[in-house]
Amino acid sequence: MTSSNHVENATKKRILIIDDDDGIRDIVAISLEALAGWEVLNANSGPAGLALACSAQPDAILLDVMMPGQDGIETLKQLQQQAETVDIATIFLTAKARPSEQQRLLDLGCVGLITKPFEVHQLVPQICALLKWPLA
């Protein structure tokens, strides 16, 4: 895939946030856009996120675990089963803080976890560390 940029810009990443909480999506989007210059896409449910992931091909997905209807675990399983989305790195956003719960989520195949509540100024460094991206 060729980019319109002559040189690959490490800061120009596309991140998809899948979270049913409007406030979380807004805070994360504003933070990633302002602090890293990343393009942020939003979906308020698992099915909407799956469709957007297929069409937009983001570099990474931030996925809420607990959502009504289709939760983040089911959404991740579906992402892993589709050829268009199987290689997209997914990070869970979760309020589940117990180590046993976190390990269970990691065992599902996500690249990492960011626990809620999170520090807004730490989001970009946390994402970059989990995805092994240069710090924006």
C-alpha positions in Angstrom: 0.0 0.0 0.0 1.5 3.4 -1.0 1.0 6.5 1.0 0.5 10.0 -0.3 3.4 11.0 2.0 6.8 10.7 0.5 8.3 9.4 3.8 6.3 7.2 6.2 5.5 9.5 9.1 5.5 7.4 12.3 3.0 9.9 13.9 0.4 9.5 11.2 -1.4 6.5 12.5 -5.1 5.6 12.2 -6.7 4.4 15.4 -10.2 3.0 15.8 -11.9 3.4 19.2 -14.7 1.0 19.8 -16.5 2.0 23.0 -20.2 2.4 23.9 -19.3 5.4 26.2 -19.4 8.7 24.2 -17.3 10.4 26.9 -14.5 7.8 26.7 -14.5 8.0 22.9 -14.3 11.8 23.0 -11.5 11.9 25.6 -9.4 9.3 23.9 -9.9 10.8 20.4 -9.0 14.4 21.6 -6.0 13.0 23.4 -4.6 11.0 20.5 -5.3 13.7 17.9 -3.8 16.5 20.1 -0.8 14.6 21.6 0.2 12.4 18.7 -1.5 13.8 15.6 -3.1 10.4 14.9 -6.3 10.1 12.9 -9.0 8.7 15.1 -12.1 6.8 14.0 -15.0 6.0 16.4 -17.6 3.3 16.7 -20.1 3.0 19.5 -20.7 -0.8 19.3 -19.0 -4.0 18.3 -20.8 -4.5 15.1 -20.2 -0.9 14.0 -16.6 -1.3 14.9 -16.2 -4.4 12.9 -17.7 -2.8 9.8 -15.4 0.3 10.2 -12.3 -1.9 10.8 -13.0 -3.7 7.6 -13.5 -0.6 5.5 -11.0 1.8 7.1 -8.2 -0.6 7.9 -6.9 1.2 11.0 -3.3 0.6 12.3 -4.7 -0.4 15.7 -8.0 -0.7 17.6 -8.8 0.4 21.2 -11.6 -1.9 22.2 -13.8 -1.6 25.3 -14.4 -5.0 27.0 -17.8 -4.3 28.5 -20.4 -3.1 26.0 -24.1 -3.9 25.8 -25.1 -6.5 23.2 -21.8 -7.6 21.6 -19.0 -7.2 24.1 -15.4 -6.6 23.4 -14.4 -10.2 23.8 -16.9 -11.3 21.1 -15.8 -8.4 18.9 -12.2 -9.4 19.2 -13.0 -13.0 18.2 -14.8 -11.7 15.1 -11.9 -9.4 14.2 -9.6 -12.4 14.5 -11.8 -14.5 12.2 -12.0 -12.0 9.3 -9.2 -11.8 6.7 -9.5 -8.0 6.5 -9.0 -7.5 10.2 -7.1 -10.5 11.6 -3.8 -8.5 11.5 -5.0 -5.3 13.1 -3.4 -4.9 16.6 -6.1 -4.7 19.3 -5.7 -3.2 22.7 -8.5 -3.7 25.3 -9.7 -0.8 27.3 -11.0 -2.3 30.5 -12.1 -1.5 34.0 -11.2 -5.1 35.0 -8.2 -4.5 37.2 -7.6 -7.9 38.9 -4.6 -9.6 37.5 -6.5 -12.9 36.8 -9.1 -11.0 34.7 -6.3 -9.1 32.9 -4.5 -12.4 32.1 -7.6 -13.9 30.7 -8.1 -11.0 28.4 -4.4 -11.1 27.3 -4.8 -14.8 26.6 -7.5 -14.0 24.0 -4.9 -12.5 21.7 -5.0 -8.8 22.2 -1.6 -7.0 22.3 -2.3 -5.4 25.6 -4.5 -3.7 28.1 -5.1 -0.1 29.2 -7.1 0.0 32.4 -9.8 2.5 33.1 -9.6 5.0 34.6 -6.5 6.0 32.6 -4.3 9.0 32.6 -5.0 11.0 29.5 -1.4 12.2 29.1 -0.2 8.5 29.4 -2.4 7.1 26.6 0.0 7.8 23.7 3.1 6.4 25.5 1.1 3.4 26.6 -0.2 2.7 23.1 3.3 3.2 21.6 4.9 0.9 24.1 2.2 -1.9 23.6 2.5 -1.7 19.8 6.3 -1.1 19.7 5.8 2.2 17.8 8.3 5.0 18.2 6.9 7.5 20.7 5.0 10.2 18.9 
